[in-house]
Amino acid sequence: MRVRLGRPDISTYRNRFDVPAAGAEPAVTFLGVSTLLVEDGGSAIMTDGYFSRPSLARVALGRIAPDPTRIDAALGRVGVTALDAVIPVHTHFDHALDSAAVAERTGAVLVGGGSATQVGLGHGLPSDRLVAATPGAPMRFGGFEVTLIESHHCPPDRYPGTITAPVVPPVRASTFRCGEAWSTLVRHTGSGRSLLVQGSAGYVPGALDGTNADVAYLGVGQLGIQSDDYIEAYWTETVATVGARRAVLVHWDDFFRPLTQPLRALPYAGDDLDRTMSVLVRLADRDGVTLSFPTVFARENPWA
């Protein structure tokens, strides 16, 4: 099979970078891949916290570790000095490489399953900063209620399995096995506003039945290499099931490129964002859902 060269032109979708700017209300800030800062001015949680973004060559041929300079620069750019919780959506390196380092810097607890615990232990986080989630059980972090529901990674999962020993970087990227993949439901206890973070384009049929979210942050990495039937089932099991009126697409950007450079789509060799959009636009129009891209480092109000 011939590999298609190049990558989608993200400027094709410039009119969909339309999530309104936030004011004093709860806000979401997109920080690349599936890293989202959700805050209300008094408390804050973050998914993943992935900022190091090592190069493809480093990931493929070498060993990777958190980059303190890049982590501090990203946190400084959004003014984050304190977080209530850091929650990796699963434990592949492009989600969990920096999670424990971000938790350490911000006083947060690291939340997840057994694999996330091993990432935290390898970084030296004490046990009282590691929160083992019970699937389906709400947890309170500051002004936010978070519920983790078991999900699946989008196929193919290049590093399947769980992490069973502390991860002490530098390590091969394959050390960061997927672990537990989560659908993350977040509700602001003050305003009642809610969102679903589906960090990977995988799903468990029926897992989100009976749940609700005003907005879905929908991971689309590798979605473009799936069948139309898979993409439609993914939409149905996430956005449609929770009743979201806006879907904001994440995990479309080239995560080997530092955040100091403009975001660009993943290359066709690994994904096809154009094909993903051709299906999702049709589904969103059918269901009356606003389909958006987030603007990196922008404090946004997806509920507007």
C-alpha positions as CSV (number, residue, x, y, z in Angstrom):
1,M,0.0,0.0,0.0
2,R,1.3,3.4,-1.0
3,V,1.7,5.9,1.9
4,R,0.1,9.3,1.3
5,L,2.6,12.1,1.9
6,G,1.9,15.4,3.6
7,R,-0.7,16.4,6.1
8,P,-4.1,18.0,6.2
9,D,-4.1,21.8,6.1
10,I,-5.7,22.9,9.4
11,S,-6.5,26.3,8.0
12,T,-9.1,24.6,5.9
13,Y,-11.2,24.6,9.1
14,R,-10.5,28.1,10.3
15,N,-14.2,28.9,10.5
16,R,-14.6,26.2,13.1
17,F,-12.1,27.7,15.6
18,D,-15.2,29.4,17.0
19,V,-15.4,28.5,20.7
20,P,-16.3,31.8,22.4
21,A,-13.9,33.5,24.7
22,A,-14.6,33.0,28.4
23,G,-15.3,35.8,30.9
24,A,-15.7,35.2,34.6
25,E,-17.5,31.9,34.1
26,P,-15.9,28.5,34.2
27,A,-13.6,28.1,31.3
28,V,-11.6,25.5,29.4
29,T,-8.2,26.1,27.9
30,F,-6.8,23.7,25.3
31,L,-3.1,23.0,25.6
32,G,-2.5,20.5,22.8
33,V,-3.4,16.8,22.3
34,S,-5.9,16.0,25.1
35,T,-4.5,18.5,27.7
36,L,-7.3,20.7,29.0
37,L,-7.3,23.2,31.8
38,V,-10.7,23.5,33.4
39,E,-11.0,26.2,35.9
40,D,-13.4,28.7,37.6
41,G,-11.0,31.3,38.9
42,G,-10.8,29.6,42.3
43,S,-10.1,25.9,41.6
44,A,-8.7,24.1,38.6
45,I,-8.2,20.6,37.2
46,M,-6.2,19.5,34.2
47,T,-6.3,16.4,32.0
48,D,-2.9,14.9,31.0
49,G,-0.6,17.9,31.3
50,Y,1.5,16.9,28.4
51,F,3.9,19.6,27.4
52,S,7.3,18.1,26.7
53,R,6.3,16.8,23.2
54,P,9.6,15.0,22.3
55,S,10.5,14.7,18.6
56,L,9.5,11.7,16.5
57,A,13.1,10.7,16.3
58,R,13.5,10.8,20.1
59,V,10.4,8.7,20.6
60,A,11.2,6.2,17.9
61,L,14.9,5.7,18.6
62,G,15.8,7.0,22.1
63,R,14.5,7.5,25.6
64,I,12.1,10.1,26.7
65,A,11.6,12.1,29.9
66,P,9.7,15.2,31.1
67,D,11.3,18.4,29.8
68,P,11.2,20.9,32.8
69,T,11.8,23.9,30.6
70,R,8.8,23.1,28.3
71,I,6.6,22.2,31.2
72,D,7.4,25.4,33.1
73,A,6.9,27.6,30.0
74,A,3.5,26.1,29.2
75,L,2.3,26.4,32.8
76,G,3.6,30.0,33.0
77,R,1.9,31.0,29.7
78,V,-1.5,30.1,31.2
79,G,-0.7,31.4,34.6
80,V,-1.1,28.0,36.4
81,T,0.6,27.8,39.7
82,A,-1.9,25.5,41.5
83,L,-4.2,22.7,40.4
84,D,-6.5,20.5,42.4
85,A,-6.0,17.4,40.2
86,V,-4.2,16.1,37.2
87,I,-6.1,13.4,35.4
88,P,-4.4,11.5,32.5
89,V,-7.0,10.1,30.1
90,H,-4.8,7.0,29.7
91,T,-1.0,6.4,30.2
92,H,0.5,6.5,26.8
93,F,3.5,9.0,26.7
94,D,1.5,11.6,24.8
95,H,-0.8,11.9,27.7
96,A,1.0,10.8,30.9
97,L,4.7,11.6,30.3
98,D,4.4,14.9,32.2
99,S,1.4,14.2,34.4
100,A,3.3,13.5,37.6
101,A,5.7,16.4,37.0
102,V,2.8,18.8,36.6
103,A,1.1,17.5,39.7
104,E,4.3,17.9,41.7
105,R,4.7,21.5,40.5
106,T,1.1,22.5,41.2
107,G,0.4,20.7,44.4
108,A,-2.2,18.6,42.7
109,V,-3.2,15.0,43.2
110,L,-2.6,12.5,40.3
111,V,-5.8,10.7,39.5
112,G,-6.4,7.5,37.6
113,G,-6.0,3.7,37.7
114,G,-3.1,1.5,38.6
115,S,-1.0,2.5,35.7
116,A,-1.3,6.2,36.5
117,T,-0.2,5.3,40.1
118,Q,3.0,3.7,38.7
119,V,3.7,6.9,36.7
120,G,3.4,8.9,39.9
121,L,5.5,6.5,42.0
122,G,8.2,6.6,39.4
123,H,8.3,10.4,39.7
124,G,8.5,10.2,43.5
125,L,5.0,11.5,44.3
126,P,4.0,10.4,47.8
127,S,1.1,8.1,48.2
128,D,-1.2,10.8,49.6
129,R,-0.9,12.6,46.2
130,L,-2.1,9.5,44.3
131,V,-5.8,9.0,44.0
132,A,-7.0,5.6,42.7
133,A,-10.3,6.1,40.9
134,T,-13.3,3.8,41.3
135,P,-14.9,3.6,37.9
136,G,-18.3,5.4,37.9
137,A,-17.8,6.9,41.3
138,P,-17.8,10.8,41.5
139,M,-14.8,12.5,43.1
140,R,-14.7,16.1,44.2
141,F,-11.7,18.3,43.4
142,G,-12.2,22.0,44.4
143,G,-15.3,23.2,42.5
144,F,-15.4,20.2,40.2
145,E,-17.0,16.8,40.4
146,V,-15.1,14.2,38.2
147,T,-16.3,10.8,37.3
148,L,-14.1,8.3,35.4
149,I,-15.9,5.7,33.3
150,E,-14.0,2.8,31.7
151,S,-13.4,3.2,28.0
152,H,-11.2,1.8,25.2
153,H,-8.3,3.2,23.3
154,C,-8.8,3.9,19.6
155,P,-7.5,1.0,17.5
156,P,-4.7,0.3,16.9
157,D,-3.2,0.6,20.4
158,R,0.5,0.6,19.8
159,Y,1.4,0.1,23.4
160,P,-1.3,-2.0,25.0
161,G,-1.4,-3.4,28.5
162,T,-1.0,-2.0,31.9
163,I,2.0,-0.4,33.7
164,T,3.0,-2.7,36.6
165,A,6.1,-1.1,38.0
166,P,7.1,2.5,38.7
167,V,8.2,4.4,35.6
168,V,11.5,6.2,36.2
169,P,12.4,8.3,33.1
170,P,14.2,8.4,30.8
171,V,12.6,5.3,29.3
172,R,11.5,4.0,26.0
173,A,8.1,5.3,24.8
174,S,6.8,1.8,24.9
175,T,7.1,1.8,28.7
176,F,4.1,4.1,28.8
177,R,1.5,1.4,28.1
178,C,-2.1,2.5,27.7
179,G,-3.3,1.4,31.1
180,E,-6.8,2.3,31.9
181,A,-8.5,4.4,29.3
182,W,-11.2,6.8,30.6
183,S,-14.2,8.7,29.6
184,T,-13.9,11.7,31.9
185,L,-17.1,13.5,33.0
186,V,-16.6,16.9,34.7
187,R,-19.3,18.9,36.3
188,H,-18.9,22.4,37.8
189,T,-20.6,22.2,41.2
190,G,-21.5,25.9,41.2
191,S,-22.9,26.5,37.8
192,G,-23.9,22.9,37.0
193,R,-22.1,23.1,33.6
194,S,-20.7,19.8,32.4
195,L,-18.4,18.3,29.9
196,L,-17.2,15.0,28.6
197,V,-13.5,14.5,27.8
198,Q,-13.1,11.6,25.5
199,G,-9.3,11.8,25.1
200,S,-8.9,8.8,22.8
201,A,-11.2,7.9,19.9
202,G,-12.3,4.7,21.4
203,Y,-15.4,3.7,23.3
204,V,-17.2,0.9,25.2
205,P,-20.7,0.4,23.8
206,G,-23.3,1.5,26.3
207,A,-20.7,2.7,28.9
208,L,-22.1,6.3,28.9
209,D,-25.7,5.4,28.9
210,G,-27.6,7.4,31.4
211,T,-24.9,10.2,31.6
212,N,-25.2,13.7,30.4
213,A,-22.8,16.5,29.4
214,D,-23.4,19.8,27.8
215,V,-20.2,19.7,25.8
216,A,-18.0,16.9,24.5
217,Y,-14.2,17.4,24.0
218,L,-13.8,14.6,21.4
219,G,-10.5,13.0,20.7
220,V,-10.0,12.3,17.0
221,G,-6.5,10.9,16.8
222,Q,-6.4,7.9,14.4
223,L,-10.2,8.3,13.8
224,G,-9.4,9.1,10.1
225,I,-8.1,5.6,9.5
226,Q,-11.3,3.9,10.8
227,S,-14.3,2.9,8.8
228,D,-17.3,5.2,8.4
229,D,-19.3,2.8,10.5
230,Y,-16.7,3.1,13.3
231,I,-16.7,6.9,13.2
232,E,-20.5,7.0,13.3
233,A,-20.6,4.5,16.2
234,Y,-18.0,6.6,18.1
235,W,-20.1,9.7,17.7
236,T,-23.2,7.9,18.8
237,E,-21.6,6.4,21.9
238,T,-20.1,9.7,23.0
239,V,-21.6,13.0,21.7
240,A,-25.1,11.7,21.0
241,T,-25.4,9.5,24.1
242,V,-24.5,12.3,26.5
243,G,-26.7,14.9,24.7
244,A,-23.8,17.3,24.0
245,R,-24.8,20.4,22.0
246,R,-21.2,21.3,21.1
247,A,-18.4,18.9,20.2
248,V,-14.9,20.4,20.4
249,L,-12.2,18.3,18.6
250,V,-8.9,17.5,20.4
251,H,-6.0,15.2,19.8
252,W,-5.7,16.2,16.1
253,D,-2.4,18.1,16.4
254,D,1.1,16.8,15.7
255,F,2.3,16.0,19.2
256,F,5.9,15.7,18.2
257,R,6.0,19.4,17.5
258,P,6.7,21.8,20.4
259,L,4.0,24.2,21.6
260,T,6.2,27.1,20.8
261,Q,5.4,26.5,17.1
262,P,1.9,26.7,15.5
263,L,-0.1,23.6,15.8
264,R,-0.5,21.5,12.7
265,A,-2.4,18.3,12.0
266,L,-0.9,14.8,12.2
267,P,0.5,13.6,8.9
268,Y,-1.6,11.4,6.5
269,A,0.9,8.6,7.3
270,G,-0.7,8.2,10.7
271,D,-4.2,9.8,10.4
272,D,-6.5,11.6,8.0
273,L,-8.2,14.6,9.7
274,D,-9.9,15.5,6.4
275,R,-11.6,12.2,6.2
276,T,-12.6,12.5,9.9
277,M,-14.2,15.9,9.2
278,S,-16.1,14.7,6.2
279,V,-18.0,12.3,8.4
280,L,-18.2,14.3,11.6
281,V,-19.6,17.4,9.8
282,R,-22.4,15.3,8.3
283,L,-23.2,13.8,11.7
284,A,-23.1,17.1,13.5
285,D,-25.4,18.7,11.0
286,R,-27.8,15.8,11.2
287,D,-27.9,16.0,15.0
288,G,-27.9,19.8,15.4
289,V,-24.5,19.8,17.2
290,T,-22.0,22.7,16.8
291,L,-18.7,21.2,15.7
292,S,-15.7,23.2,16.8
293,F,-11.9,23.3,17.1
294,P,-10.3,24.9,20.2
295,T,-7.7,27.6,20.0
296,V,-4.5,26.7,21.8
297,F,-3.8,28.7,25.0
298,A,-7.1,30.5,24.7
299,R,-9.4,30.6,27.7
300,E,-12.8,29.6,26.2
301,N,-16.4,29.1,27.2
302,P,-17.7,26.1,25.2
303,W,-21.1,26.4,27.0
304,A,-21.9,29.8,25.4
